[in-house]
Amino acid sequence: MAERFDILVIGSGIAGLSFALKSAESGHKVGIVTKKHQAESNTNYAQGGIAVVTSATDDFDLHVKDTLIAGDGLCDESVVRKIIEEGPKCVKELIEIGLEFSRENAESYSLGKEGGHSERRILHVADMTGKAIETALVGSVNSHPNITTFEHGFVIDLITAKKLHQVADDADISEDRVLGVYVLDVLTGGIRTLAANAVLLASGGAGHVYPFTTNPSIATGDGIAMAYRAGVPVQNMEFIQFHPTTLYSESPKRFLISEAVRGEGALLRNLEGERFMDAYDERAELAPRDIVARAIDEEMKKSGSTHLCLDITAKDEAYLKERFPSIFNACLDQGINISKDWIPVVPAAHYLCGGVVTNLNAETGLPGLYACGEVACTGLHGANRLASNSLLEALVMAHNGADAVNHFMGDVDMSTPDLPDWIDGEMSDPDERVVITHNWDELRKAMWDYVGIVRTTKRLQRAKKRIELLSNEINDYYWNFKVEPQLLELRNLALVSDLVVRCALKRKESRGLHYTLDFPEKSAELYNTNTTLSD
């Protein structure tokens, strides 16, 4: 028997929690499903902050201009302006639920500056902004009577009217729409059927298509894969942002050294101690991330070094401990005192600028399905995300989406048919998990080797062939064994990897985060042209 809600939210970062709160305040019964514990999200790991206009020296036009320059000809200017102009109001609502941003004094906030920004406009809580936002939102969500949270719940797939018709001929499919989801209870192995009139995908990005990433382990592209399997278009999947500066280590999980460190004067140096960014861009260390990441990649290849260095030793220890406490302590744990030692850094996969296509109301092409945050592609980021615009987008789009869902629920007869339970049949438990582990490693290695910071057509074609073979094996495994989290993640990662490669092959130019040696220049014909895929 299905458990019924008005609205289901998949994910518990800033987008999902903000949306859930606003929807619950409108009187809707809201269920939140999250893969791990409630606070585990990309939001929780965001160091930099929220880019928003608050100072007298800044204005919306400047923020819009900086965003358009970073987006390299693919931003939707109307979307950019709308999100930036709505930012201050939405940030004010965060402050009202208890979030306290760092201040210079009682009258003014401490504003950070990051690459691509012409003004200081980054509201932050030291270098732990995401964690502070998550804490404030979780507290409000947990105290709201209209919200139920399912932790350790892995959403397997969306239930739609079209899919229901395939298993029940009498189901009405006069219009396809979302009806609910199937959720694996990770702790018990059971599968729940959750019915809802509307579903919000706020499941984050797909950093774990690569072996080296700043993302938490939950970032496996689940929402994008679910939406695509349900026939919802995705676009601009080729634009993967590699953060230029993560702490070099042997671990595949790379600790982020925030761009705000460069905003406060840190310099990039090669292992000979020489600065090099001036040779790549007049903005030097404060150039947009795509430029800095490619410069580091090229310098590493020229010298054969495994990393380069970030130098913030011009700042004293007391200042660094106050401004960047988590970074200072993380480096100190590795024997690096950043007030005295250079930080070894290397690029790692960080943020997906493409995703599920939505409008400014967070609506997708499937009635009742919405998407916010990194899972979605709104047109804000274009070919390259401007630093700290992601939390801004998630916050504004969550508010717009909640308003849209409220109207949707009031205007449409949303009687939900009975939903069938998930059936495992006679399938046995997986007895060859080595297949999952092997395919997981092979898939991510192929993406790193062939679909990285610098690409070629031949490399992309090689990746496509390998992904096709792996996908066939993964799908065969999926249909013949009971589901488990690692298998579900692998299935989603394989699909998302395929979407990234297919979009990359379609873009025969270099723009923003997509750089190919076969087409090193921008194409005038592809200016303001998105790469869109639909099942």
SEMITI-352321 format. One line per field, with one value per residue (C-alpha): residue number from 1; residue in one letter; chain; x, y, z. Coordinates in nm, 2 decimals. Example, Ala and Ser with C-alpha at 12.3 -4.5 7.8 and 13.67 -1.06 7.14 Angstrom:
num (1,2)
residuo (A,S)
cadena (A,A)
u (1.23,1.37)
v (-0.45,-0.11)
w (0.78,0.71)
end
This chain:
num (1,2,3,4,5,6,7,8,9,10,11,12,13,14,15,16,17,18,19,20,21,22,23,24,25,26,27,28,29,30,31,32,33,34,35,36,37,38,39,40,41,42,43,44,45,46,47,48,49,50,51,52,53,54,55,56,57,58,59,60,61,62,63,64,65,66,67,68,69,70,71,72,73,74,75,76,77,78,79,80,81,82,83,84,85,86,87,88,89,90,91,92,93,94,95,96,97,98,99,100,101,102,103,104,105,106,107,108,109,110,111,112,113,114,115,116,117,118,119,120,121,122,123,124,125,126,127,128,129,130,131,132,133,134,135,136,137,138,139,140,141,142,143,144,145,146,147,148,149,150,151,152,153,154,155,156,157,158,159,160,161,162,163,164,165,166,167,168,169,170,171,172,173,174,175,176,177,178,179,180,181,182,183,184,185,186,187,188,189,190,191,192,193,194,195,196,197,198,199,200,201,202,203,204,205,206,207,208,209,210,211,212,213,214,215,216,217,218,219,220,221,222,223,224,225,226,227,228,229,230,231,232,233,234,235,236,237,238,239,240,241,242,243,244,245,246,247,248,249,250,251,252,253,254,255,256,257,258,259,260,261,262,263,264,265,266,267,268,269,270,271,272,273,274,275,276,277,278,279,280,281,282,283,284,285,286,287,288,289,290,291,292,293,294,295,296,297,298,299,300,301,302,303,304,305,306,307,308,309,310,311,312,313,314,315,316,317,318,319,320,321,322,323,324,325,326,327,328,329,330,331,332,333,334,335,336,337,338,339,340,341,342,343,344,345,346,347,348,349,350,351,352,353,354,355,356,357,358,359,360,361,362,363,364,365,366,367,368,369,370,371,372,373,374,375,376,377,378,379,380,381,382,383,384,385,386,387,388,389,390,391,392,393,394,395,396,397,398,399,400,401,402,403,404,405,406,407,408,409,410,411,412,413,414,415,416,417,418,419,420,421,422,423,424,425,426,427,428,429,430,431,432,433,434,435,436,437,438,439,440,441,442,443,444,445,446,447,448,449,450,451,452,453,454,455,456,457,458,459,460,461,462,463,464,465,466,467,468,469,470,471,472,473,474,475,476,477,478,479,480,481,482,483,484,485,486,487,488,489,490,491,492,493,494,495,496,497,498,499,500,501,502,503,504,505,506,507,508,509,510,511,512,513,514,515,516,517,518,519,520,521,522,523,524,525,526,527,528,529,530,531,532,533,534,535)
residuo (M,A,E,R,F,D,I,L,V,I,G,S,G,I,A,G,L,S,F,A,L,K,S,A,E,S,G,H,K,V,G,I,V,T,K,K,H,Q,A,E,S,N,T,N,Y,A,Q,G,G,I,A,V,V,T,S,A,T,D,D,F,D,L,H,V,K,D,T,L,I,A,G,D,G,L,C,D,E,S,V,V,R,K,I,I,E,E,G,P,K,C,V,K,E,L,I,E,I,G,L,E,F,S,R,E,N,A,E,S,Y,S,L,G,K,E,G,G,H,S,E,R,R,I,L,H,V,A,D,M,T,G,K,A,I,E,T,A,L,V,G,S,V,N,S,H,P,N,I,T,T,F,E,H,G,F,V,I,D,L,I,T,A,K,K,L,H,Q,V,A,D,D,A,D,I,S,E,D,R,V,L,G,V,Y,V,L,D,V,L,T,G,G,I,R,T,L,A,A,N,A,V,L,L,A,S,G,G,A,G,H,V,Y,P,F,T,T,N,P,S,I,A,T,G,D,G,I,A,M,A,Y,R,A,G,V,P,V,Q,N,M,E,F,I,Q,F,H,P,T,T,L,Y,S,E,S,P,K,R,F,L,I,S,E,A,V,R,G,E,G,A,L,L,R,N,L,E,G,E,R,F,M,D,A,Y,D,E,R,A,E,L,A,P,R,D,I,V,A,R,A,I,D,E,E,M,K,K,S,G,S,T,H,L,C,L,D,I,T,A,K,D,E,A,Y,L,K,E,R,F,P,S,I,F,N,A,C,L,D,Q,G,I,N,I,S,K,D,W,I,P,V,V,P,A,A,H,Y,L,C,G,G,V,V,T,N,L,N,A,E,T,G,L,P,G,L,Y,A,C,G,E,V,A,C,T,G,L,H,G,A,N,R,L,A,S,N,S,L,L,E,A,L,V,M,A,H,N,G,A,D,A,V,N,H,F,M,G,D,V,D,M,S,T,P,D,L,P,D,W,I,D,G,E,M,S,D,P,D,E,R,V,V,I,T,H,N,W,D,E,L,R,K,A,M,W,D,Y,V,G,I,V,R,T,T,K,R,L,Q,R,A,K,K,R,I,E,L,L,S,N,E,I,N,D,Y,Y,W,N,F,K,V,E,P,Q,L,L,E,L,R,N,L,A,L,V,S,D,L,V,V,R,C,A,L,K,R,K,E,S,R,G,L,H,Y,T,L,D,F,P,E,K,S,A,E,L,Y,N,T,N,T,T,L,S,D)
cadena (A,A,A,A,A,A,A,A,A,A,A,A,A,A,A,A,A,A,A,A,A,A,A,A,A,A,A,A,A,A,A,A,A,A,A,A,A,A,A,A,A,A,A,A,A,A,A,A,A,A,A,A,A,A,A,A,A,A,A,A,A,A,A,A,A,A,A,A,A,A,A,A,A,A,A,A,A,A,A,A,A,A,A,A,A,A,A,A,A,A,A,A,A,A,A,A,A,A,A,A,A,A,A,A,A,A,A,A,A,A,A,A,A,A,A,A,A,A,A,A,A,A,A,A,A,A,A,A,A,A,A,A,A,A,A,A,A,A,A,A,A,A,A,A,A,A,A,A,A,A,A,A,A,A,A,A,A,A,A,A,A,A,A,A,A,A,A,A,A,A,A,A,A,A,A,A,A,A,A,A,A,A,A,A,A,A,A,A,A,A,A,A,A,A,A,A,A,A,A,A,A,A,A,A,A,A,A,A,A,A,A,A,A,A,A,A,A,A,A,A,A,A,A,A,A,A,A,A,A,A,A,A,A,A,A,A,A,A,A,A,A,A,A,A,A,A,A,A,A,A,A,A,A,A,A,A,A,A,A,A,A,A,A,A,A,A,A,A,A,A,A,A,A,A,A,A,A,A,A,A,A,A,A,A,A,A,A,A,A,A,A,A,A,A,A,A,A,A,A,A,A,A,A,A,A,A,A,A,A,A,A,A,A,A,A,A,A,A,A,A,A,A,A,A,A,A,A,A,A,A,A,A,A,A,A,A,A,A,A,A,A,A,A,A,A,A,A,A,A,A,A,A,A,A,A,A,A,A,A,A,A,A,A,A,A,A,A,A,A,A,A,A,A,A,A,A,A,A,A,A,A,A,A,A,A,A,A,A,A,A,A,A,A,A,A,A,A,A,A,A,A,A,A,A,A,A,A,A,A,A,A,A,A,A,A,A,A,A,A,A,A,A,A,A,A,A,A,A,A,A,A,A,A,A,A,A,A,A,A,A,A,A,A,A,A,A,A,A,A,A,A,A,A,A,A,A,A,A,A,A,A,A,A,A,A,A,A,A,A,A,A,A,A,A,A,A,A,A,A,A,A,A,A,A,A,A,A,A,A,A,A,A,A,A,A,A,A,A,A,A,A,A,A,A,A,A,A,A,A,A,A,A,A,A,A,A,A,A,A,A,A,A,A,A,A,A,A,A,A,A,A,A,A,A,A)
u (0.00,0.14,0.20,0.05,0.18,0.09,0.45,0.77,1.11,1.41,1.72,1.80,2.03,1.94,1.71,1.51,1.48,1.39,1.12,0.99,0.96,0.77,0.54,0.46,0.38,0.12,-0.05,0.08,0.18,0.55,0.78,1.16,1.36,1.74,2.00,2.20,2.14,1.95,2.24,2.45,2.43,2.65,2.52,2.68,3.03,3.00,3.28,3.25,2.91,2.62,2.68,2.42,2.41,2.40,2.67,2.63,2.93,2.76,2.45,2.25,2.39,2.74,2.65,2.46,2.75,3.00,2.77,2.73,3.10,3.17,2.89,3.07,2.77,2.53,2.35,1.99,2.01,1.65,1.70,2.03,1.87,1.56,1.76,2.01,1.73,1.53,1.84,1.84,1.48,1.54,1.86,1.67,1.43,1.74,1.85,1.50,1.52,1.85,2.14,2.41,2.65,3.00,3.02,3.28,3.08,2.73,2.63,2.79,2.86,3.20,3.19,3.42,3.55,3.60,3.71,3.51,3.35,3.42,3.30,3.30,2.95,3.00,2.80,2.97,2.99,3.37,3.45,3.17,2.87,2.70,2.71,2.56,2.28,2.21,2.20,1.95,1.72,1.73,1.63,1.33,1.23,1.24,1.01,0.75,0.44,0.36,0.70,0.81,1.17,1.29,1.66,1.86,1.60,1.73,1.48,1.50,1.28,0.98,0.64,0.46,0.12,0.29,0.49,0.18,-0.01,0.26,0.18,-0.20,-0.39,-0.68,-0.47,-0.56,-0.28,-0.48,-0.18,0.15,0.24,0.44,0.25,0.52,0.84,0.98,1.22,1.48,1.51,1.89,1.88,1.62,1.64,1.27,1.11,0.84,0.59,0.54,0.25,0.24,0.08,0.41,0.78,1.07,1.41,1.67,1.92,2.24,2.50,2.71,3.07,3.12,3.13,3.49,3.73,3.86,3.59,3.51,3.16,3.03,2.96,2.59,2.66,2.59,2.35,2.04,1.79,1.92,1.91,1.56,1.43,1.59,1.44,1.10,1.14,1.24,1.50,1.85,2.09,2.45,2.58,2.92,2.99,3.16,3.33,3.66,3.75,4.11,4.23,4.17,4.42,4.65,4.64,4.63,4.27,4.00,3.80,3.96,3.92,3.82,4.05,3.79,3.82,3.78,4.14,4.25,4.00,4.19,4.53,4.66,4.89,4.93,5.29,5.46,5.70,5.98,5.80,5.71,5.37,5.21,4.85,4.94,5.05,4.69,4.46,4.49,4.28,4.55,4.44,4.09,4.01,3.70,3.74,3.75,4.05,4.23,4.17,4.30,4.61,4.69,4.63,4.87,5.14,5.12,5.15,5.44,5.64,5.52,5.43,5.15,5.04,5.11,5.10,4.88,5.06,4.86,5.16,5.14,4.85,4.92,4.81,4.55,4.37,4.37,4.24,3.95,3.87,3.93,3.91,3.81,4.07,4.34,4.26,4.23,4.57,4.72,4.60,4.82,5.12,5.07,5.05,4.91,5.05,5.40,5.37,5.24,4.93,4.97,4.67,4.53,4.20,3.90,3.55,3.33,3.00,2.77,2.64,2.39,2.11,1.73,1.58,1.35,1.19,1.21,0.93,1.14,0.89,1.02,0.86,0.67,0.36,0.41,0.78,1.00,1.38,1.60,1.97,2.25,2.03,1.86,1.96,1.79,2.01,2.18,2.53,2.57,2.90,3.07,2.93,3.03,3.16,2.90,2.61,2.49,2.35,2.19,2.02,1.91,1.75,1.57,1.45,1.32,1.10,0.98,0.92,0.72,0.49,0.45,0.36,0.11,-0.07,-0.04,-0.20,-0.49,-0.57,-0.56,-0.77,-0.49,-0.66,-0.39,-0.46,-0.36,0.01,0.14,0.40,0.76,0.80,1.14,1.00,1.23,1.55,1.83,2.06,2.36,2.63,2.89,2.94,3.29,3.11,2.97,3.31,3.50,3.25,3.24,3.61,3.63,3.35,3.51,3.86,3.73,3.56,3.88,4.11,3.89,3.63,3.84,3.95,4.09,3.92,3.94,3.69,3.89,3.89,3.52,3.45,3.66,3.47,3.14,3.22,3.34,3.03,2.80,2.96,2.95,2.59,2.48,2.64,2.50,2.15,2.16,2.27,2.00,1.72,1.84,1.92,1.76,1.85,2.11,2.25,2.58,2.41,2.15,2.43,2.63,2.33,2.27,2.64,2.66,2.36,2.48,2.83,2.67,2.48,2.79,2.98,2.69,2.66,3.03,3.04,2.76,2.95,3.21,3.38,3.56,3.34,3.35,3.41,3.42,3.76,3.85,4.18,4.00,3.79,3.99,3.80,3.44,3.19,2.97,2.70,2.69,2.66,2.37,2.30,2.23,2.30,1.97,1.90,1.57,1.49)
v (0.00,0.34,0.61,0.93,1.29,1.60,1.67,1.46,1.62,1.42,1.55,1.76,2.04,2.41,2.36,2.07,2.20,2.56,2.42,2.18,2.46,2.69,2.42,2.30,2.66,2.66,2.37,2.08,1.74,1.71,1.41,1.45,1.15,1.16,0.90,0.93,1.13,1.45,1.69,1.50,1.71,1.92,2.23,2.10,2.11,2.46,2.67,3.00,3.14,3.30,3.56,3.83,4.21,4.38,4.65,5.02,4.97,4.68,4.66,4.40,4.50,4.43,4.09,4.01,4.12,3.90,3.60,3.65,3.68,3.36,3.17,3.24,3.30,3.04,3.21,3.30,3.67,3.70,3.41,3.55,3.89,3.74,3.51,3.79,4.04,3.80,3.70,3.96,3.88,3.51,3.55,3.77,3.48,3.26,3.52,3.53,3.16,3.21,3.21,3.46,3.56,3.68,4.06,4.33,4.51,4.56,4.76,4.56,4.21,4.06,4.02,3.78,3.81,3.51,3.45,3.63,3.87,4.24,4.33,4.19,4.03,3.68,3.65,3.38,3.22,3.20,2.92,2.69,2.87,2.55,2.38,2.69,2.70,2.33,2.35,2.64,2.48,2.13,2.28,2.45,2.15,1.91,2.13,2.16,1.94,1.91,1.76,1.40,1.30,0.96,0.92,0.65,0.63,0.57,0.67,0.40,0.56,0.80,0.65,0.81,0.77,0.64,0.38,0.28,0.22,-0.02,-0.25,-0.17,-0.13,0.04,0.32,0.67,0.82,1.11,1.31,1.18,1.31,1.21,0.99,0.91,0.72,0.38,0.41,0.15,0.16,0.12,0.00,-0.28,-0.36,-0.31,-0.10,0.16,0.31,0.68,0.85,1.23,1.49,1.66,1.56,1.80,1.67,1.84,1.55,1.75,1.68,1.40,1.46,1.09,1.01,1.10,0.93,1.26,1.50,1.75,1.61,1.39,1.03,1.09,1.29,1.02,1.19,1.01,1.28,1.35,0.97,0.93,1.23,1.12,0.76,0.93,1.11,1.45,1.64,1.73,1.98,2.11,1.80,1.85,2.15,1.99,2.24,2.12,2.32,2.44,2.41,2.10,1.98,1.73,1.39,1.02,1.00,1.01,1.25,1.59,1.86,2.19,2.49,2.76,3.01,3.27,3.20,3.34,3.62,3.71,3.73,3.37,3.32,3.01,2.90,2.61,2.39,2.63,2.90,3.10,3.26,3.16,3.28,3.62,3.43,3.28,3.57,3.93,3.86,3.61,3.41,3.57,3.45,3.23,2.86,2.71,2.93,2.86,2.49,2.46,2.67,2.44,2.13,2.27,2.37,2.02,1.85,2.08,2.01,1.65,1.75,1.58,1.91,2.29,2.52,2.79,3.05,3.25,3.30,3.68,3.67,3.61,3.30,3.48,3.61,3.28,3.09,3.33,3.36,3.00,2.79,2.46,2.50,2.59,2.29,2.05,2.15,2.14,1.78,1.71,1.89,2.21,2.54,2.77,3.08,2.94,2.66,2.66,2.44,2.16,2.18,1.99,2.03,1.79,1.75,1.99,2.11,2.02,2.33,2.12,1.91,1.86,2.13,2.37,2.71,2.99,2.81,2.50,2.31,2.03,1.89,1.63,1.77,1.75,1.71,2.00,2.04,2.28,2.32,2.14,1.87,2.14,2.35,2.68,2.89,3.08,2.92,2.88,2.72,2.79,2.87,3.20,3.12,3.11,3.15,2.80,2.85,3.17,2.97,2.69,2.93,3.15,2.85,2.66,2.96,3.00,2.62,2.62,2.89,2.71,2.38,2.56,2.69,2.35,2.18,2.42,2.43,2.07,1.76,1.55,1.23,0.97,0.61,0.32,0.25,-0.11,-0.22,-0.30,-0.66,-0.84,-1.17,-1.47,-1.28,-1.37,-1.14,-1.02,-1.29,-1.13,-0.78,-0.78,-0.70,-0.38,-0.27,-0.35,-0.16,0.13,0.18,0.12,0.37,0.65,0.59,0.62,0.95,1.09,0.97,1.06,1.33,1.55,1.91,1.88,1.66,1.53,1.37,1.04,1.04,1.10,0.82,0.58,0.68,0.63,0.27,0.18,0.33,0.14,-0.19,-0.12,0.00,-0.32,-0.52,-0.30,-0.31,-0.69,-0.71,-0.46,-0.67,-1.00,-0.92,-0.74,-0.37,-0.23,0.12,0.06,-0.10,0.18,0.44,0.26,0.24,0.62,0.71,0.51,0.69,1.03,0.95,0.86,1.19,1.39,1.22,1.25,1.62,1.67,1.51,1.74,2.05,2.10,2.40,2.50,2.71,2.76,2.43,2.23,2.24,2.02,2.01,1.93,2.25,2.49,2.81,2.92,2.87,3.18,2.94,2.78,3.10,3.08,2.73,2.45,2.08,1.90,1.53,1.35,0.98)
w (0.00,-0.10,0.16,0.03,0.04,-0.14,-0.23,-0.22,-0.21,-0.32,-0.15,0.16,0.06,0.04,-0.25,-0.11,0.24,0.14,-0.10,0.17,0.43,0.20,0.07,0.43,0.53,0.25,0.43,0.21,0.35,0.25,0.25,0.22,0.10,0.15,0.07,0.38,0.70,0.67,0.67,0.41,0.10,-0.13,0.05,0.37,0.21,0.04,0.18,-0.02,0.03,-0.15,-0.42,-0.37,-0.40,-0.06,-0.06,-0.17,-0.41,-0.59,-0.81,-1.00,-1.34,-1.23,-1.09,-1.41,-1.62,-1.42,-1.46,-1.83,-1.88,-1.69,-1.87,-2.20,-2.43,-2.30,-2.01,-2.05,-1.96,-1.85,-1.61,-1.48,-1.41,-1.24,-1.01,-0.91,-0.85,-0.63,-0.43,-0.15,-0.06,-0.04,0.16,0.41,0.47,0.56,0.81,0.96,1.04,1.23,0.98,1.09,0.83,0.92,0.98,0.96,1.23,1.36,1.05,0.76,0.65,0.57,0.19,0.02,-0.34,-0.57,-0.93,-1.19,-0.95,-1.01,-0.65,-0.31,-0.28,-0.12,0.20,0.41,0.75,0.79,0.54,0.65,0.49,0.36,0.70,0.87,0.61,0.64,1.02,1.01,0.76,0.92,1.25,1.09,0.89,1.19,1.39,1.12,1.17,0.80,0.71,0.74,0.66,0.54,0.60,0.43,0.15,-0.20,-0.47,-0.74,-1.00,-1.06,-1.10,-1.39,-1.56,-1.87,-1.68,-1.48,-1.81,-1.92,-1.62,-1.59,-1.91,-1.74,-1.61,-1.74,-1.95,-2.11,-1.99,-1.86,-1.51,-1.21,-0.95,-0.69,-0.64,-0.54,-0.24,-0.12,0.26,0.28,0.64,0.60,0.23,0.19,-0.08,-0.01,-0.25,-0.20,-0.38,-0.44,-0.66,-0.72,-0.69,-0.65,-0.76,-0.54,-0.54,-0.63,-0.90,-1.03,-0.92,-0.86,-1.23,-1.18,-0.93,-0.80,-0.67,-0.40,-0.38,-0.10,-0.19,-0.25,-0.57,-0.82,-1.06,-0.94,-1.01,-1.36,-1.44,-1.30,-1.50,-1.82,-1.78,-1.74,-2.07,-1.94,-2.14,-2.01,-2.15,-2.14,-1.97,-2.12,-1.89,-1.58,-1.36,-1.22,-0.92,-0.97,-0.61,-0.40,-0.14,-0.31,-0.14,-0.23,-0.13,-0.41,-0.19,-0.24,0.03,-0.13,-0.09,-0.15,-0.42,-0.15,-0.05,-0.38,-0.33,-0.02,-0.20,-0.24,-0.54,-0.76,-0.80,-0.99,-0.80,-0.88,-0.69,-1.00,-1.06,-1.39,-1.41,-1.56,-1.88,-1.91,-1.82,-1.72,-1.41,-1.30,-0.99,-1.00,-1.35,-1.38,-1.28,-1.63,-1.72,-1.39,-1.40,-1.76,-1.67,-1.38,-1.60,-1.86,-1.61,-1.46,-1.80,-1.90,-1.58,-1.52,-1.16,-0.97,-0.82,-0.80,-0.50,-0.35,-0.14,0.12,0.35,0.31,0.56,0.93,1.12,1.34,1.03,0.85,1.15,1.18,0.81,0.70,1.01,0.84,0.57,0.82,1.03,0.74,0.61,0.96,0.99,0.68,0.84,0.64,0.83,0.56,0.72,0.66,0.40,0.05,-0.01,-0.26,-0.49,-0.79,-0.99,-0.92,-1.04,-0.86,-1.02,-1.31,-1.50,-1.71,-1.59,-1.61,-1.82,-1.62,-1.65,-1.39,-1.20,-1.16,-1.39,-1.61,-1.92,-1.71,-1.53,-1.15,-1.17,-1.06,-1.02,-0.82,-0.75,-0.92,-1.07,-1.28,-1.58,-1.56,-1.79,-1.51,-1.54,-1.91,-2.00,-1.67,-1.32,-1.16,-0.81,-0.53,-0.77,-0.70,-0.35,-0.48,-0.76,-0.54,-0.29,-0.54,-0.76,-0.45,-0.36,-0.72,-0.74,-0.42,-0.55,-0.88,-0.71,-0.49,-0.80,-0.97,-0.67,-0.66,-1.03,-1.13,-1.02,-0.88,-0.78,-0.77,-0.88,-0.67,-0.73,-0.75,-0.50,-0.62,-0.71,-0.68,-0.79,-0.75,-0.79,-0.56,-0.37,-0.56,-0.54,-0.76,-0.61,-0.76,-1.09,-0.94,-0.79,-1.11,-1.33,-1.09,-1.11,-1.48,-1.56,-1.35,-1.48,-1.84,-1.76,-1.59,-1.88,-2.17,-2.06,-1.84,-1.84,-2.19,-2.45,-2.80,-3.03,-3.03,-2.65,-2.63,-2.88,-2.67,-2.36,-2.54,-2.65,-2.30,-2.13,-2.37,-2.29,-1.91,-1.93,-2.10,-1.82,-1.55,-1.68,-1.71,-1.35,-1.25,-1.40,-1.26,-0.89,-0.60,-0.59,-0.35,-0.31,-0.49,-0.79,-0.81,-0.80,-1.06,-1.29,-1.26,-1.30,-1.62,-1.77,-1.66,-1.80,-2.13,-2.13,-2.06,-2.35,-2.60,-2.52,-2.55,-2.89,-3.01,-2.91,-3.18,-3.03,-2.71,-2.48,-2.11,-1.93,-2.25,-2.41,-2.70,-2.89,-3.21,-3.20,-2.99,-3.09,-3.02,-3.30,-3.38,-3.50,-3.15,-2.96,-2.72,-2.84,-2.58,-2.63,-2.55,-2.52,-2.46,-2.43)
end
